[in-house]
């Protein structure tokens, strides 16, 4: 197991173990900038601020791998982030309320 920000370690380990190349790779990531249910498939590209993708690019030494970005919420409204919609915030609220 690894944290998302260090996912490059896990991805390179899996590619090595399965004897796959970067051409065989499809990385699926969450993207809070995309509306819920919207997806964006690209054959290559930048990390776009996603720390997990930055880690993968760093460990692979390339940004030439497919990525599927999946929108999961509408956290950006009127140019402001709604911190209450992030999963960590939800878990904290549940712990405080005994849920």
N, C-alpha and C positions, 0 to 999 in steps of 0.2 A: 504494500500500500504506500502511496505517496500523496502529498498534498498537491492540489491543482497547480500551484505556482512552481512546483518542482516536477511536473509531469513529464518533462523531457527525459528524465532518468528512467521512468517506467516504460515510456514508449520505445526508447532505444533498446532496453533490455528485452522487451517483447519482440521487437523486430529481429534482434540477434537470435533469440531462443527459437522463434518460428522460421528463421532463415528467410525472412522477407526483406524486400527493398522499400525504399521511400515511395516508389511508384505503386506499391501495394497498399499504401496507407491512406486511410480516411479518418481524420480527426473530427469528432463531433464535440462542439462546445456550446455552452450557454451564451447568450448575448442579450444583456438587459436593454440594449439600444434598439432591438427589434421587438415589434409588438408580439404578444402572445400568439403562438401558432404560426408565425411567419418564419420561413427558413431561407437561408442563402447558401448555395453551393458554389464553391470556387475551386478550380484545379490547383491554384497556388495563390500567394498573396502575402500581405503583411499581417502582423499580429493584431494590428488595430487596437492596441492598448490592452489586449487580453494577456495576462501574465502566464497562463498555461501555454498559450501558443508561443509566447516569447521564449519560454523554457524549451519547448520542443524544437523551435528553430535553432536555438543555441546549441542544443545537444546533437542535432542532426547536421548542423552546419549549412542549412539551406532553408528557404521558405517555399521550396517547390514541392509541396505535398498538398493533397486535397483536404479541404476543410468544409464542414457543414455547420453553419451557425444557426442555432435554434433560439428564437425569441421566446422568452418565458414569462414576461410580465411587462407591465407599463409603469416602470419605476421613474421614468423621466417625464415630468409634466411641467409645462411652461418653463423649461430650462432649469428646473430644480429637481434634485434627486429626492425621492420619497424613501427614506431609510427603513421605514416600517414594513416595506414589502420584501425585504431581503430575508432569506431563510434563517440567518443567524439571529436577526431581530425577533423573528417569530419564536424560535426556540427559547430565547431569553424571556420573552413575555410569558410563555407557557410555564417556565420554571418559576417565575415570580408569582404566578396565579395558582400554582399547584397542579397545572394541567399536564 
